[in-house]
């Protein structure tokens, strides 16, 4: 830590560092979803080739748009897969926290890919609305149904890690969005078959774009927050501060910082003022375990100080971001 506080009573010896992923254990490797990503990616590559080819044959913009969105999914899955692989690399002298932040960048890239896909689909749909083209509705419905099946299976596989990992959540959102897109394409094909209204194809494409954009907002917002080292949305720094200040051994807390090292691991640093003296290693290990249990903070570094000067080298409350 780079803070310079002039405290007496062997201040340097009072610095303590503790990691905990549950009491009594270290586990820094993110979950291994390699097989899940491999299967989901393979299924979607086959789907992209089929939908794009038959979309051209059937002259369906909705089906081609679905294929294009699936292609962005393949890219997103590969990004997320690579990020997980990189995050598992061993720490080095230059990357002491490993490369866990790669998963945050992948989540952000996934969100941006979705926005780009929406822009392309919307542009093509607006042009097609001005000049509707005949569509082979039967082929459209058949290939879209295949899309529902492939993306539904992929989403189910990815759902196991999506609640605890933003990177996984981004990949999961891709699959759910594509399943919804395919359902809408089926509806468009059915509507064209029943009514002959060719404008339904580009109209449904525009509706798909809006749905995707709305669903992408949370992913972009959260991944951008983590990229800027804000506290993860599920952790309220004021609540953590209150817990630390409520400990019997602690008189006050300053320089509290909470951030995400990856989409699965969180870190905390803080200065704790303990007027009664250093509370001991048992206190530090118990504290790290409680922070992991209560707030899923697995990397805890605390600095013990006996005298509270009431001053910080940096703004004491600058870390409380919402």
Buried (B, 14 or more C-beta within 10 A) or exposed (E): EEEEBEBEEEBEEBEBEBBBBEEEEEEBBBBEBEEBBEEBBBBBBEBBEBBBBBBEEBBBBBBBBBBBBBBBBBBBBBBBBBBBBBBBEEEEEEEEEBBBBBBBBBBBBBBBBBBEBBEBBBEBBEEBBEEBEEBBBEBBBBBBBBBBEBBBBBBEBBBBBBEEBBBBBBBBBBBBBBBBBBBBBBBBBBBBBEEEEBBBBBBBBBBBBEBBBEBBEBBBEBBBBBBEBBBBBEBBBEEBBEBBBEBEBBBBBBBBBBBBBBBBBBBBBBBBBBEEEBBEEEBBBBBBBBBBEEBBBBBBBBBBBBBBEEEBEEEBEEBBEE
